[in-house]
Amino acid sequence: MMMSLAAATLLNAAAVTTPVAPDQLPNLFIAACFEGKAAATSATQVGFDGLPTAIRSRLGKPSEAQVWKIAGSEDSYLYSLSYTDRSFSPRICGVASQNLVLRPASAAVESHLRGGQPSAGSFKPVEWLNDKEGYRALATRTGGYTVLQVNWNKDAKVTPTQ
């Protein structure tokens, strides 16, 4: 899902901004990528080319991209991408950070997706598939970054709300 204009405005708001600590990045991911909302956060829009090469090279060539560098979490990014030239995962939203620890991050995402108490999380990459809601979410490490990402299917029956 492309993040709503309201969420983008909140990310770029200069008046009431709060740096994001690394342990809060899973909450930012859930709010922005599943709920279409993002709390007022200090972030600088950097464009797709602003993503580190290790992340950018795995995302292909989106037709539309919104990318922010997140203040308070060194080398952390939030991205929302759209693709018009592919039938699988035409919308991607994610958070990538060098300082995000995979195990608690995957536990937070799993708790949101499955409900209930968070598990201990995983040291290994984790993927959650929900055909009914039309997404594939993952928590993984790549190129020195922990990545939380959701790939939305073209025919998703449920679209995240704003």
Chimera marker file (.cmm) of the C-alpha trace (Angstrom):
<marker_set name="trace">
<marker id="1" x="0.000" y="0.000" z="0.000" r="1" g="1" b="0" radius="0.5"/>
<marker id="2" x="1.247" y="3.459" z="-0.737" r="1" g="1" b="0" radius="0.5"/>
<marker id="3" x="1.307" y="5.355" z="2.474" r="1" g="1" b="0" radius="0.5"/>
<marker id="4" x="-1.429" y="7.939" z="2.703" r="1" g="1" b="0" radius="0.5"/>
<marker id="5" x="-0.620" y="11.595" z="2.183" r="1" g="1" b="0" radius="0.5"/>
<marker id="6" x="-1.569" y="12.151" z="5.830" r="1" g="1" b="0" radius="0.5"/>
<marker id="7" x="1.000" y="9.595" z="6.969" r="1" g="1" b="0" radius="0.5"/>
<marker id="8" x="3.643" y="11.152" z="4.737" r="1" g="1" b="0" radius="0.5"/>
<marker id="9" x="2.818" y="14.575" z="6.139" r="1" g="1" b="0" radius="0.5"/>
<marker id="10" x="3.159" y="13.279" z="9.687" r="1" g="1" b="0" radius="0.5"/>
<marker id="11" x="6.549" y="11.819" z="8.878" r="1" g="1" b="0" radius="0.5"/>
<marker id="12" x="7.724" y="15.148" z="7.523" r="1" g="1" b="0" radius="0.5"/>
<marker id="13" x="6.041" y="17.379" z="10.100" r="1" g="1" b="0" radius="0.5"/>
<marker id="14" x="8.541" y="19.777" z="11.631" r="1" g="1" b="0" radius="0.5"/>
<marker id="15" x="6.418" y="21.039" z="14.497" r="1" g="1" b="0" radius="0.5"/>
<marker id="16" x="5.790" y="17.984" z="16.660" r="1" g="1" b="0" radius="0.5"/>
<marker id="17" x="8.430" y="15.430" z="15.871" r="1" g="1" b="0" radius="0.5"/>
<marker id="18" x="9.944" y="12.677" z="17.915" r="1" g="1" b="0" radius="0.5"/>
<marker id="19" x="13.066" y="10.707" z="17.081" r="1" g="1" b="0" radius="0.5"/>
<marker id="20" x="12.438" y="6.969" z="16.824" r="1" g="1" b="0" radius="0.5"/>
<marker id="21" x="14.520" y="4.619" z="18.977" r="1" g="1" b="0" radius="0.5"/>
<marker id="22" x="15.511" y="1.344" z="17.284" r="1" g="1" b="0" radius="0.5"/>
<marker id="23" x="13.179" y="-0.671" z="19.523" r="1" g="1" b="0" radius="0.5"/>
<marker id="24" x="10.241" y="1.452" z="18.271" r="1" g="1" b="0" radius="0.5"/>
<marker id="25" x="10.867" y="0.701" z="14.585" r="1" g="1" b="0" radius="0.5"/>
<marker id="26" x="8.564" y="-2.371" z="14.564" r="1" g="1" b="0" radius="0.5"/>
<marker id="27" x="5.723" y="-0.146" z="15.816" r="1" g="1" b="0" radius="0.5"/>
<marker id="28" x="6.468" y="2.406" z="13.087" r="1" g="1" b="0" radius="0.5"/>
<marker id="29" x="6.471" y="-0.409" z="10.515" r="1" g="1" b="0" radius="0.5"/>
<marker id="30" x="3.097" y="-1.727" z="11.724" r="1" g="1" b="0" radius="0.5"/>
<marker id="31" x="1.518" y="1.733" z="11.870" r="1" g="1" b="0" radius="0.5"/>
<marker id="32" x="2.772" y="2.868" z="8.460" r="1" g="1" b="0" radius="0.5"/>
<marker id="33" x="2.621" y="-0.372" z="6.481" r="1" g="1" b="0" radius="0.5"/>
<marker id="34" x="-0.438" y="-2.148" z="7.895" r="1" g="1" b="0" radius="0.5"/>
<marker id="35" x="-2.554" y="0.694" z="9.248" r="1" g="1" b="0" radius="0.5"/>
<marker id="36" x="-1.618" y="3.511" z="6.863" r="1" g="1" b="0" radius="0.5"/>
<marker id="37" x="-0.783" y="5.728" z="9.830" r="1" g="1" b="0" radius="0.5"/>
<marker id="38" x="2.496" y="7.014" z="11.166" r="1" g="1" b="0" radius="0.5"/>
<marker id="39" x="3.068" y="8.969" z="14.347" r="1" g="1" b="0" radius="0.5"/>
<marker id="40" x="4.777" y="12.336" z="14.123" r="1" g="1" b="0" radius="0.5"/>
<marker id="41" x="8.345" y="11.260" z="13.523" r="1" g="1" b="0" radius="0.5"/>
<marker id="42" x="11.508" y="13.106" z="12.621" r="1" g="1" b="0" radius="0.5"/>
<marker id="43" x="12.294" y="11.884" z="9.143" r="1" g="1" b="0" radius="0.5"/>
<marker id="44" x="13.830" y="13.293" z="6.011" r="1" g="1" b="0" radius="0.5"/>
<marker id="45" x="12.492" y="12.334" z="2.621" r="1" g="1" b="0" radius="0.5"/>
<marker id="46" x="15.445" y="10.944" z="0.642" r="1" g="1" b="0" radius="0.5"/>
<marker id="47" x="13.918" y="9.304" z="-2.421" r="1" g="1" b="0" radius="0.5"/>
<marker id="48" x="14.597" y="5.797" z="-3.672" r="1" g="1" b="0" radius="0.5"/>
<marker id="49" x="18.248" y="6.553" z="-4.413" r="1" g="1" b="0" radius="0.5"/>
<marker id="50" x="18.661" y="7.492" z="-0.740" r="1" g="1" b="0" radius="0.5"/>
<marker id="51" x="18.236" y="3.864" z="0.305" r="1" g="1" b="0" radius="0.5"/>
<marker id="52" x="21.488" y="1.994" z="0.899" r="1" g="1" b="0" radius="0.5"/>
<marker id="53" x="22.579" y="-0.060" z="-2.112" r="1" g="1" b="0" radius="0.5"/>
<marker id="54" x="22.216" y="-3.302" z="-0.121" r="1" g="1" b="0" radius="0.5"/>
<marker id="55" x="18.476" y="-2.623" z="0.260" r="1" g="1" b="0" radius="0.5"/>
<marker id="56" x="17.787" y="-0.800" z="-3.005" r="1" g="1" b="0" radius="0.5"/>
<marker id="57" x="19.305" y="-3.557" z="-5.164" r="1" g="1" b="0" radius="0.5"/>
<marker id="58" x="16.817" y="-6.098" z="-3.765" r="1" g="1" b="0" radius="0.5"/>
<marker id="59" x="13.769" y="-3.940" z="-4.464" r="1" g="1" b="0" radius="0.5"/>
<marker id="60" x="14.034" y="-3.640" z="-8.239" r="1" g="1" b="0" radius="0.5"/>
<marker id="61" x="12.833" y="-0.527" z="-10.024" r="1" g="1" b="0" radius="0.5"/>
<marker id="62" x="9.611" y="0.843" z="-8.557" r="1" g="1" b="0" radius="0.5"/>
<marker id="63" x="7.427" y="3.132" z="-10.647" r="1" g="1" b="0" radius="0.5"/>
<marker id="64" x="6.675" y="5.206" z="-7.552" r="1" g="1" b="0" radius="0.5"/>
<marker id="65" x="8.673" y="5.479" z="-4.328" r="1" g="1" b="0" radius="0.5"/>
<marker id="66" x="8.460" y="7.309" z="-1.034" r="1" g="1" b="0" radius="0.5"/>
<marker id="67" x="11.534" y="6.857" z="1.175" r="1" g="1" b="0" radius="0.5"/>
<marker id="68" x="12.399" y="8.517" z="4.468" r="1" g="1" b="0" radius="0.5"/>
<marker id="69" x="15.552" y="8.396" z="6.557" r="1" g="1" b="0" radius="0.5"/>
<marker id="70" x="14.394" y="8.138" z="10.163" r="1" g="1" b="0" radius="0.5"/>
<marker id="71" x="15.969" y="10.384" z="12.782" r="1" g="1" b="0" radius="0.5"/>
<marker id="72" x="16.977" y="8.875" z="16.094" r="1" g="1" b="0" radius="0.5"/>
<marker id="73" x="17.665" y="5.428" z="14.662" r="1" g="1" b="0" radius="0.5"/>
<marker id="74" x="20.995" y="5.592" z="12.944" r="1" g="1" b="0" radius="0.5"/>
<marker id="75" x="20.874" y="4.415" z="9.354" r="1" g="1" b="0" radius="0.5"/>
<marker id="76" x="17.158" y="3.534" z="9.411" r="1" g="1" b="0" radius="0.5"/>
<marker id="77" x="14.678" y="3.952" z="6.576" r="1" g="1" b="0" radius="0.5"/>
<marker id="78" x="10.950" y="3.690" z="5.932" r="1" g="1" b="0" radius="0.5"/>
<marker id="79" x="9.881" y="3.021" z="2.359" r="1" g="1" b="0" radius="0.5"/>
<marker id="80" x="6.647" y="2.682" z="0.416" r="1" g="1" b="0" radius="0.5"/>
<marker id="81" x="6.966" y="1.502" z="-3.188" r="1" g="1" b="0" radius="0.5"/>
<marker id="82" x="4.650" y="0.784" z="-6.142" r="1" g="1" b="0" radius="0.5"/>
<marker id="83" x="5.350" y="-1.243" z="-9.254" r="1" g="1" b="0" radius="0.5"/>
<marker id="84" x="3.285" y="-1.136" z="-12.452" r="1" g="1" b="0" radius="0.5"/>
<marker id="85" x="5.276" y="-3.677" z="-14.442" r="1" g="1" b="0" radius="0.5"/>
<marker id="86" x="4.763" y="-6.792" z="-12.345" r="1" g="1" b="0" radius="0.5"/>
<marker id="87" x="1.840" y="-8.945" z="-11.324" r="1" g="1" b="0" radius="0.5"/>
<marker id="88" x="3.257" y="-10.072" z="-7.966" r="1" g="1" b="0" radius="0.5"/>
<marker id="89" x="3.691" y="-7.730" z="-5.005" r="1" g="1" b="0" radius="0.5"/>
<marker id="90" x="2.936" y="-4.480" z="-6.843" r="1" g="1" b="0" radius="0.5"/>
<marker id="91" x="3.017" y="-2.621" z="-3.509" r="1" g="1" b="0" radius="0.5"/>
<marker id="92" x="5.772" y="-2.900" z="-0.911" r="1" g="1" b="0" radius="0.5"/>
<marker id="93" x="6.198" y="-1.120" z="2.403" r="1" g="1" b="0" radius="0.5"/>
<marker id="94" x="9.012" y="-1.635" z="4.854" r="1" g="1" b="0" radius="0.5"/>
<marker id="95" x="11.531" y="-0.513" z="7.429" r="1" g="1" b="0" radius="0.5"/>
<marker id="96" x="15.253" y="-1.222" z="7.180" r="1" g="1" b="0" radius="0.5"/>
<marker id="97" x="17.761" y="-0.490" z="9.933" r="1" g="1" b="0" radius="0.5"/>
<marker id="98" x="21.285" y="-1.465" z="10.900" r="1" g="1" b="0" radius="0.5"/>
<marker id="99" x="20.405" y="-1.178" z="14.592" r="1" g="1" b="0" radius="0.5"/>
<marker id="100" x="17.183" y="-3.171" z="14.658" r="1" g="1" b="0" radius="0.5"/>
<marker id="101" x="17.544" y="-6.562" z="16.363" r="1" g="1" b="0" radius="0.5"/>
<marker id="102" x="15.806" y="-9.299" z="14.364" r="1" g="1" b="0" radius="0.5"/>
<marker id="103" x="14.473" y="-11.426" z="17.221" r="1" g="1" b="0" radius="0.5"/>
<marker id="104" x="12.404" y="-8.792" z="19.099" r="1" g="1" b="0" radius="0.5"/>
<marker id="105" x="11.402" y="-7.137" z="15.812" r="1" g="1" b="0" radius="0.5"/>
<marker id="106" x="9.983" y="-10.397" z="14.436" r="1" g="1" b="0" radius="0.5"/>
<marker id="107" x="8.207" y="-11.014" z="17.764" r="1" g="1" b="0" radius="0.5"/>
<marker id="108" x="6.496" y="-7.596" z="17.590" r="1" g="1" b="0" radius="0.5"/>
<marker id="109" x="5.341" y="-8.149" z="14.008" r="1" g="1" b="0" radius="0.5"/>
<marker id="110" x="4.118" y="-11.668" z="14.780" r="1" g="1" b="0" radius="0.5"/>
<marker id="111" x="2.164" y="-10.363" z="17.761" r="1" g="1" b="0" radius="0.5"/>
<marker id="112" x="0.460" y="-7.783" z="15.553" r="1" g="1" b="0" radius="0.5"/>
<marker id="113" x="-0.305" y="-10.241" z="12.749" r="1" g="1" b="0" radius="0.5"/>
<marker id="114" x="-1.398" y="-13.192" z="14.885" r="1" g="1" b="0" radius="0.5"/>
<marker id="115" x="-2.699" y="-11.395" z="17.957" r="1" g="1" b="0" radius="0.5"/>
<marker id="116" x="-2.003" y="-12.319" z="21.533" r="1" g="1" b="0" radius="0.5"/>
<marker id="117" x="1.249" y="-12.260" z="23.414" r="1" g="1" b="0" radius="0.5"/>
<marker id="118" x="4.410" y="-11.896" z="21.374" r="1" g="1" b="0" radius="0.5"/>
<marker id="119" x="6.540" y="-14.979" z="21.010" r="1" g="1" b="0" radius="0.5"/>
<marker id="120" x="10.244" y="-14.937" z="21.740" r="1" g="1" b="0" radius="0.5"/>
<marker id="121" x="10.845" y="-14.073" z="18.091" r="1" g="1" b="0" radius="0.5"/>
<marker id="122" x="13.334" y="-15.729" z="15.814" r="1" g="1" b="0" radius="0.5"/>
<marker id="123" x="17.039" y="-15.401" z="15.175" r="1" g="1" b="0" radius="0.5"/>
<marker id="124" x="16.354" y="-16.554" z="11.608" r="1" g="1" b="0" radius="0.5"/>
<marker id="125" x="14.335" y="-14.859" z="8.855" r="1" g="1" b="0" radius="0.5"/>
<marker id="126" x="10.582" y="-15.249" z="9.278" r="1" g="1" b="0" radius="0.5"/>
<marker id="127" x="7.813" y="-14.958" z="6.711" r="1" g="1" b="0" radius="0.5"/>
<marker id="128" x="4.066" y="-14.647" z="7.257" r="1" g="1" b="0" radius="0.5"/>
<marker id="129" x="1.667" y="-15.321" z="4.400" r="1" g="1" b="0" radius="0.5"/>
<marker id="130" x="-1.978" y="-14.271" z="4.548" r="1" g="1" b="0" radius="0.5"/>
<marker id="131" x="-3.755" y="-14.953" z="1.252" r="1" g="1" b="0" radius="0.5"/>
<marker id="132" x="-7.095" y="-13.784" z="2.594" r="1" g="1" b="0" radius="0.5"/>
<marker id="133" x="-5.767" y="-10.313" z="3.406" r="1" g="1" b="0" radius="0.5"/>
<marker id="134" x="-3.441" y="-10.354" z="0.419" r="1" g="1" b="0" radius="0.5"/>
<marker id="135" x="0.042" y="-9.964" z="1.833" r="1" g="1" b="0" radius="0.5"/>
<marker id="136" x="3.365" y="-11.615" z="2.497" r="1" g="1" b="0" radius="0.5"/>
<marker id="137" x="5.263" y="-10.078" z="5.402" r="1" g="1" b="0" radius="0.5"/>
<marker id="138" x="8.823" y="-10.823" z="6.377" r="1" g="1" b="0" radius="0.5"/>
<marker id="139" x="11.461" y="-10.103" z="8.950" r="1" g="1" b="0" radius="0.5"/>
<marker id="140" x="14.992" y="-10.757" z="7.738" r="1" g="1" b="0" radius="0.5"/>
<marker id="141" x="18.614" y="-9.614" z="7.654" r="1" g="1" b="0" radius="0.5"/>
<marker id="142" x="20.215" y="-8.491" z="4.408" r="1" g="1" b="0" radius="0.5"/>
<marker id="143" x="23.294" y="-6.457" z="3.602" r="1" g="1" b="0" radius="0.5"/>
<marker id="144" x="23.888" y="-5.570" z="7.262" r="1" g="1" b="0" radius="0.5"/>
<marker id="145" x="20.293" y="-4.377" z="7.762" r="1" g="1" b="0" radius="0.5"/>
<marker id="146" x="17.306" y="-5.863" z="9.534" r="1" g="1" b="0" radius="0.5"/>
<marker id="147" x="14.309" y="-5.500" z="7.238" r="1" g="1" b="0" radius="0.5"/>
<marker id="148" x="10.627" y="-5.623" z="8.153" r="1" g="1" b="0" radius="0.5"/>
<marker id="149" x="8.614" y="-5.610" z="4.945" r="1" g="1" b="0" radius="0.5"/>
<marker id="150" x="5.144" y="-6.344" z="3.660" r="1" g="1" b="0" radius="0.5"/>
<marker id="151" x="4.500" y="-7.195" z="0.020" r="1" g="1" b="0" radius="0.5"/>
<marker id="152" x="0.878" y="-6.507" z="-0.886" r="1" g="1" b="0" radius="0.5"/>
<marker id="153" x="-0.700" y="-8.609" z="-3.625" r="1" g="1" b="0" radius="0.5"/>
<marker id="154" x="-2.488" y="-6.982" z="-6.515" r="1" g="1" b="0" radius="0.5"/>
<marker id="155" x="-5.768" y="-8.678" z="-5.668" r="1" g="1" b="0" radius="0.5"/>
<marker id="156" x="-5.644" y="-8.064" z="-1.933" r="1" g="1" b="0" radius="0.5"/>
<marker id="157" x="-9.112" y="-8.360" z="-0.462" r="1" g="1" b="0" radius="0.5"/>
<marker id="158" x="-8.332" y="-6.145" z="2.511" r="1" g="1" b="0" radius="0.5"/>
<marker id="159" x="-6.445" y="-2.904" z="2.067" r="1" g="1" b="0" radius="0.5"/>
<marker id="160" x="-4.842" y="-1.259" z="5.075" r="1" g="1" b="0" radius="0.5"/>
<marker id="161" x="-6.863" y="1.674" z="6.287" r="1" g="1" b="0" radius="0.5"/>
<marker id="162" x="-5.806" y="5.170" z="7.131" r="1" g="1" b="0" radius="0.5"/>
<link id1="1" id2="2" r="1" g="1" b="0" radius="0.2"/>
<link id1="2" id2="3" r="1" g="1" b="0" radius="0.2"/>
<link id1="3" id2="4" r="1" g="1" b="0" radius="0.2"/>
<link id1="4" id2="5" r="1" g="1" b="0" radius="0.2"/>
<link id1="5" id2="6" r="1" g="1" b="0" radius="0.2"/>
<link id1="6" id2="7" r="1" g="1" b="0" radius="0.2"/>
<link id1="7" id2="8" r="1" g="1" b="0" radius="0.2"/>
<link id1="8" id2="9" r="1" g="1" b="0" radius="0.2"/>
<link id1="9" id2="10" r="1" g="1" b="0" radius="0.2"/>
<link id1="10" id2="11" r="1" g="1" b="0" radius="0.2"/>
<link id1="11" id2="12" r="1" g="1" b="0" radius="0.2"/>
<link id1="12" id2="13" r="1" g="1" b="0" radius="0.2"/>
<link id1="13" id2="14" r="1" g="1" b="0" radius="0.2"/>
<link id1="14" id2="15" r="1" g="1" b="0" radius="0.2"/>
<link id1="15" id2="16" r="1" g="1" b="0" radius="0.2"/>
<link id1="16" id2="17" r="1" g="1" b="0" radius="0.2"/>
<link id1="17" id2="18" r="1" g="1" b="0" radius="0.2"/>
<link id1="18" id2="19" r="1" g="1" b="0" radius="0.2"/>
<link id1="19" id2="20" r="1" g="1" b="0" radius="0.2"/>
<link id1="20" id2="21" r="1" g="1" b="0" radius="0.2"/>
<link id1="21" id2="22" r="1" g="1" b="0" radius="0.2"/>
<link id1="22" id2="23" r="1" g="1" b="0" radius="0.2"/>
<link id1="23" id2="24" r="1" g="1" b="0" radius="0.2"/>
<link id1="24" id2="25" r="1" g="1" b="0" radius="0.2"/>
<link id1="25" id2="26" r="1" g="1" b="0" radius="0.2"/>
<link id1="26" id2="27" r="1" g="1" b="0" radius="0.2"/>
<link id1="27" id2="28" r="1" g="1" b="0" radius="0.2"/>
<link id1="28" id2="29" r="1" g="1" b="0" radius="0.2"/>
<link id1="29" id2="30" r="1" g="1" b="0" radius="0.2"/>
<link id1="30" id2="31" r="1" g="1" b="0" radius="0.2"/>
<link id1="31" id2="32" r="1" g="1" b="0" radius="0.2"/>
<link id1="32" id2="33" r="1" g="1" b="0" radius="0.2"/>
<link id1="33" id2="34" r="1" g="1" b="0" radius="0.2"/>
<link id1="34" id2="35" r="1" g="1" b="0" radius="0.2"/>
<link id1="35" id2="36" r="1" g="1" b="0" radius="0.2"/>
<link id1="36" id2="37" r="1" g="1" b="0" radius="0.2"/>
<link id1="37" id2="38" r="1" g="1" b="0" radius="0.2"/>
<link id1="38" id2="39" r="1" g="1" b="0" radius="0.2"/>
<link id1="39" id2="40" r="1" g="1" b="0" radius="0.2"/>
<link id1="40" id2="41" r="1" g="1" b="0" radius="0.2"/>
<link id1="41" id2="42" r="1" g="1" b="0" radius="0.2"/>
<link id1="42" id2="43" r="1" g="1" b="0" radius="0.2"/>
<link id1="43" id2="44" r="1" g="1" b="0" radius="0.2"/>
<link id1="44" id2="45" r="1" g="1" b="0" radius="0.2"/>
<link id1="45" id2="46" r="1" g="1" b="0" radius="0.2"/>
<link id1="46" id2="47" r="1" g="1" b="0" radius="0.2"/>
<link id1="47" id2="48" r="1" g="1" b="0" radius="0.2"/>
<link id1="48" id2="49" r="1" g="1" b="0" radius="0.2"/>
<link id1="49" id2="50" r="1" g="1" b="0" radius="0.2"/>
<link id1="50" id2="51" r="1" g="1" b="0" radius="0.2"/>
<link id1="51" id2="52" r="1" g="1" b="0" radius="0.2"/>
<link id1="52" id2="53" r="1" g="1" b="0" radius="0.2"/>
<link id1="53" id2="54" r="1" g="1" b="0" radius="0.2"/>
<link id1="54" id2="55" r="1" g="1" b="0" radius="0.2"/>
<link id1="55" id2="56" r="1" g="1" b="0" radius="0.2"/>
<link id1="56" id2="57" r="1" g="1" b="0" radius="0.2"/>
<link id1="57" id2="58" r="1" g="1" b="0" radius="0.2"/>
<link id1="58" id2="59" r="1" g="1" b="0" radius="0.2"/>
<link id1="59" id2="60" r="1" g="1" b="0" radius="0.2"/>
<link id1="60" id2="61" r="1" g="1" b="0" radius="0.2"/>
<link id1="61" id2="62" r="1" g="1" b="0" radius="0.2"/>
<link id1="62" id2="63" r="1" g="1" b="0" radius="0.2"/>
<link id1="63" id2="64" r="1" g="1" b="0" radius="0.2"/>
<link id1="64" id2="65" r="1" g="1" b="0" radius="0.2"/>
<link id1="65" id2="66" r="1" g="1" b="0" radius="0.2"/>
<link id1="66" id2="67" r="1" g="1" b="0" radius="0.2"/>
<link id1="67" id2="68" r="1" g="1" b="0" radius="0.2"/>
<link id1="68" id2="69" r="1" g="1" b="0" radius="0.2"/>
<link id1="69" id2="70" r="1" g="1" b="0" radius="0.2"/>
<link id1="70" id2="71" r="1" g="1" b="0" radius="0.2"/>
<link id1="71" id2="72" r="1" g="1" b="0" radius="0.2"/>
<link id1="72" id2="73" r="1" g="1" b="0" radius="0.2"/>
<link id1="73" id2="74" r="1" g="1" b="0" radius="0.2"/>
<link id1="74" id2="75" r="1" g="1" b="0" radius="0.2"/>
<link id1="75" id2="76" r="1" g="1" b="0" radius="0.2"/>
<link id1="76" id2="77" r="1" g="1" b="0" radius="0.2"/>
<link id1="77" id2="78" r="1" g="1" b="0" radius="0.2"/>
<link id1="78" id2="79" r="1" g="1" b="0" radius="0.2"/>
<link id1="79" id2="80" r="1" g="1" b="0" radius="0.2"/>
<link id1="80" id2="81" r="1" g="1" b="0" radius="0.2"/>
<link id1="81" id2="82" r="1" g="1" b="0" radius="0.2"/>
<link id1="82" id2="83" r="1" g="1" b="0" radius="0.2"/>
<link id1="83" id2="84" r="1" g="1" b="0" radius="0.2"/>
<link id1="84" id2="85" r="1" g="1" b="0" radius="0.2"/>
<link id1="85" id2="86" r="1" g="1" b="0" radius="0.2"/>
<link id1="86" id2="87" r="1" g="1" b="0" radius="0.2"/>
<link id1="87" id2="88" r="1" g="1" b="0" radius="0.2"/>
<link id1="88" id2="89" r="1" g="1" b="0" radius="0.2"/>
<link id1="89" id2="90" r="1" g="1" b="0" radius="0.2"/>
<link id1="90" id2="91" r="1" g="1" b="0" radius="0.2"/>
<link id1="91" id2="92" r="1" g="1" b="0" radius="0.2"/>
<link id1="92" id2="93" r="1" g="1" b="0" radius="0.2"/>
<link id1="93" id2="94" r="1" g="1" b="0" radius="0.2"/>
<link id1="94" id2="95" r="1" g="1" b="0" radius="0.2"/>
<link id1="95" id2="96" r="1" g="1" b="0" radius="0.2"/>
<link id1="96" id2="97" r="1" g="1" b="0" radius="0.2"/>
<link id1="97" id2="98" r="1" g="1" b="0" radius="0.2"/>
<link id1="98" id2="99" r="1" g="1" b="0" radius="0.2"/>
<link id1="99" id2="100" r="1" g="1" b="0" radius="0.2"/>
<link id1="100" id2="101" r="1" g="1" b="0" radius="0.2"/>
<link id1="101" id2="102" r="1" g="1" b="0" radius="0.2"/>
<link id1="102" id2="103" r="1" g="1" b="0" radius="0.2"/>
<link id1="103" id2="104" r="1" g="1" b="0" radius="0.2"/>
<link id1="104" id2="105" r="1" g="1" b="0" radius="0.2"/>
<link id1="105" id2="106" r="1" g="1" b="0" radius="0.2"/>
<link id1="106" id2="107" r="1" g="1" b="0" radius="0.2"/>
<link id1="107" id2="108" r="1" g="1" b="0" radius="0.2"/>
<link id1="108" id2="109" r="1" g="1" b="0" radius="0.2"/>
<link id1="109" id2="110" r="1" g="1" b="0" radius="0.2"/>
<link id1="110" id2="111" r="1" g="1" b="0" radius="0.2"/>
<link id1="111" id2="112" r="1" g="1" b="0" radius="0.2"/>
<link id1="112" id2="113" r="1" g="1" b="0" radius="0.2"/>
<link id1="113" id2="114" r="1" g="1" b="0" radius="0.2"/>
<link id1="114" id2="115" r="1" g="1" b="0" radius="0.2"/>
<link id1="115" id2="116" r="1" g="1" b="0" radius="0.2"/>
<link id1="116" id2="117" r="1" g="1" b="0" radius="0.2"/>
<link id1="117" id2="118" r="1" g="1" b="0" radius="0.2"/>
<link id1="118" id2="119" r="1" g="1" b="0" radius="0.2"/>
<link id1="119" id2="120" r="1" g="1" b="0" radius="0.2"/>
<link id1="120" id2="121" r="1" g="1" b="0" radius="0.2"/>
<link id1="121" id2="122" r="1" g="1" b="0" radius="0.2"/>
<link id1="122" id2="123" r="1" g="1" b="0" radius="0.2"/>
<link id1="123" id2="124" r="1" g="1" b="0" radius="0.2"/>
<link id1="124" id2="125" r="1" g="1" b="0" radius="0.2"/>
<link id1="125" id2="126" r="1" g="1" b="0" radius="0.2"/>
<link id1="126" id2="127" r="1" g="1" b="0" radius="0.2"/>
<link id1="127" id2="128" r="1" g="1" b="0" radius="0.2"/>
<link id1="128" id2="129" r="1" g="1" b="0" radius="0.2"/>
<link id1="129" id2="130" r="1" g="1" b="0" radius="0.2"/>
<link id1="130" id2="131" r="1" g="1" b="0" radius="0.2"/>
<link id1="131" id2="132" r="1" g="1" b="0" radius="0.2"/>
<link id1="132" id2="133" r="1" g="1" b="0" radius="0.2"/>
<link id1="133" id2="134" r="1" g="1" b="0" radius="0.2"/>
<link id1="134" id2="135" r="1" g="1" b="0" radius="0.2"/>
<link id1="135" id2="136" r="1" g="1" b="0" radius="0.2"/>
<link id1="136" id2="137" r="1" g="1" b="0" radius="0.2"/>
<link id1="137" id2="138" r="1" g="1" b="0" radius="0.2"/>
<link id1="138" id2="139" r="1" g="1" b="0" radius="0.2"/>
<link id1="139" id2="140" r="1" g="1" b="0" radius="0.2"/>
<link id1="140" id2="141" r="1" g="1" b="0" radius="0.2"/>
<link id1="141" id2="142" r="1" g="1" b="0" radius="0.2"/>
<link id1="142" id2="143" r="1" g="1" b="0" radius="0.2"/>
<link id1="143" id2="144" r="1" g="1" b="0" radius="0.2"/>
<link id1="144" id2="145" r="1" g="1" b="0" radius="0.2"/>
<link id1="145" id2="146" r="1" g="1" b="0" radius="0.2"/>
<link id1="146" id2="147" r="1" g="1" b="0" radius="0.2"/>
<link id1="147" id2="148" r="1" g="1" b="0" radius="0.2"/>
<link id1="148" id2="149" r="1" g="1" b="0" radius="0.2"/>
<link id1="149" id2="150" r="1" g="1" b="0" radius="0.2"/>
<link id1="150" id2="151" r="1" g="1" b="0" radius="0.2"/>
<link id1="151" id2="152" r="1" g="1" b="0" radius="0.2"/>
<link id1="152" id2="153" r="1" g="1" b="0" radius="0.2"/>
<link id1="153" id2="154" r="1" g="1" b="0" radius="0.2"/>
<link id1="154" id2="155" r="1" g="1" b="0" radius="0.2"/>
<link id1="155" id2="156" r="1" g="1" b="0" radius="0.2"/>
<link id1="156" id2="157" r="1" g="1" b="0" radius="0.2"/>
<link id1="157" id2="158" r="1" g="1" b="0" radius="0.2"/>
<link id1="158" id2="159" r="1" g="1" b="0" radius="0.2"/>
<link id1="159" id2="160" r="1" g="1" b="0" radius="0.2"/>
<link id1="160" id2="161" r="1" g="1" b="0" radius="0.2"/>
<link id1="161" id2="162" r="1" g="1" b="0" radius="0.2"/>
</marker_set>
